[in-house]
């Protein structure tokens, strides 16, 4: 394959596949960048974050498009294999992102569903398929517990709702980089029982309790690492 053919392939692989968000058109590379950041945030945050299902679906479509272009090329050129490795990297990011979310849903299903009840439909953290899975998971879990508890002594046949509503540890520490300067971040000093006002300078890195920067993660002001 000639260098011209490879250049054309690269242009085709990065051909625009866009979706609208705040009237902004995103290229396939932009979508991938968003997913990579969402994956890291999801991986390191104790709570489940707002879903990016539209980006996942867009990237899956792009993968099909990229595969079809690569399969048209009959070549042993190393650059074609590099493109294949890149496809595997993208698949890994998407798979890991979805698995992180699935693990949290299974761990905190009741808590997450309680939180979702207080949100508008367009503000929910779970996608439609995730919400359906969470509801079915809780239902099956309750059925299982009920069948087991029937065989227990009468004074052990009930479980307090609070004991089933497991919550994520929002005070766990996370490592982060500030995407911009953020002022007035309130960090609670548990040893001296006082609040400390911290400023996060742009591109600075910090180790902080997640609870004090949770909103900044969702606003994209900070990136978990």
N, C-alpha and C positions, 0 to 999 in steps of 0.2 A: 504494500500500500504506500502511496506517495505521501509526502508531508502535507500536500494540498488536501488529500483525502482525509487525513487525520484532523486537519484544521477545520474542515467542513463538518466532520463528525462531532468535534468539540462544540461547535456552534449549535448543531442540532440537539446535542444532549442538554444544552443549557437554554434551549428555546423556551420562550415565555409560556408558562402555564400559570395563570393568575386567578386570584379570588379577591373579592372586594372586602376591605376592612377600613372603615372611615374614609371611603372613597379613594383608597390607595391601591394601585395595582402592584402585585407582588410577583416577581419572577420565581422560577423554580428554586434558584439559589437562595433567594430571600426566604422562601417557605422553609427550606432546609435549615437555614440559620435560626429561624424562629423555633423549629422543632428541636434543634440541638440545645438551645437555651432552656426550653420547656422541659426537656428530658433531664438536664442537670438539676433544675429547680425541683422537679418531681422526685428525683432520686435522693436529694439531700434534705428536703423539707419533711417534717414529721406529719403534717396534715396533707390531705389531698387538695390539689390546686384546681382552678378552673380548667376545664378540658380544652384541648386543641384538636378536636376530632375533625374539624373542617380542614385543618392543615395536614393531618394524617391522610385523609381521603385524597386530598390534592396530590400529596407526595406519592401515594400508591399508584395513582393514575400516571404520574410522571415516570415512575419506575417502569411501568408497562411500555410507555412510549420509548424510554431509553433502551430497554431490552430489544424492542422490535428494530430499532436502528442498528444496534450492535450485531444482532443476528443476521442482518443483511450483508455484513462484511465478512468475507472469507479471507482471513489473514492470520498469520502467526505473529504479527507485530506486537511487541511488548506493550505498546500503548493501549491496544485493545484490551489486554489483560488488566491493565491498570484501571480502565473504565469498569471492568467487571468487579474488581476489588472495591471500587468506589460504590458500586451498587450494593455489594454485600455490607459495606459500612453503613449505608443508609438504611438497609433492612434491619441491621442490628439496633440502630438508634430507635427506630419505630417500635420494634419488638420489645426492647428494654423499657421504653417509655410506657407502653401499654401494660407490661407486666408489673411495673412499679405501681401503677394505678390500681390494677387488679388486686395486688397484695394488700394495699391500704383499704380497699373496699371490703375485702374479706376480714381484715383485722378490726375495722371500725364501722362495720356496716350500719348498725343501729344508730350510732352517733351521727354518721354522715347523712342518713335519711332524715333524722330529726333536724339537722341543719338545713337540708334541702327544702323542708316544708316551709321555712321562713323566707325563702327566696322566690322571686318572680321566675317564670318559666325561662325567660331570656337571660337570667342571671345565675342559673344553676351551674354548679361545679361539675356535675355528671352529665355525660352525653345521654341520649335516649337509651341506647343499648346498655350503658353502664347502670343507669337508673333501674332498668328492668332487671338486670342481673342482681343488683343489690337487694331489690325487693324480694326476688325469688330466693336469694341466698338466706335472708332473714327468715322467710317463711319456712324453708326447709330446716333451718337451724332450730327454730321453735318447735317444729314437729318432732325433730330428733330428741330435743331435750325433754319434751312432754312424754315421749314414749319411754325414755330412760327413767325419768322421775317417778313414773307410776310404779316402778319396781322398788323405789326407795321407801324407808319408813315415813309415816304420815307427816312428821315434823320436818322432813327434808324434801317434800314434794313440790315446793315452790322456790322460785329464784326471784330475788328482788330485781325490779327493772334496772336499778342503778348498777347492779352487778353484771348485767348483760350489755350495758351501754358503755363500752370501753372507749376511752378518749385518747387521742394522740398526746404525747408529751410536748406541749407547746413551749416549754422552757428549756428544751434540749438545745445545746450549742451548735451553731452552724458556721461554716467558713464562707465568707462572701467578698465580693468585689463591688464597689460602688460605681454605678454607671454615670453618676453625676453627683455633684455636691448636695448632700442631704443634711439639713440642719434640724436641731431640736429632736434628736432621737433619744427617747427616754429609756435608759437602761437601769433596771432595778438591781441594786447592790444588796444581795441577800445576806451578806456577812455583816454589813453595817446598817441594814434595814433602812436604806434611803435610796432615792432616785438620783441618777446622774444624767445630765444633759450632754449628749455626745454629738459631734459633727462628723459626718462621713464625707471626706474629701473625694473628689472625682478620681477614679482609678485606684483609690486606697483599698486595702484589704483588711478585714477584721474577723475576729472570732467573737460572736455575740449570741445571746439567747434568741431563739427564733421568734418568740412572742413579740419582741420589740421591733422586729423588722418585717413581720409577716405581711403587712399592707404594702410595704415598699417592694417586696418580691412581686406581688400581684400587679403593682403599678409599673414594674420593670425599671425601677430606680436602682435596684441592686440585683446582682446575679449570684446565686449560690454556686459554690465551687467544690 
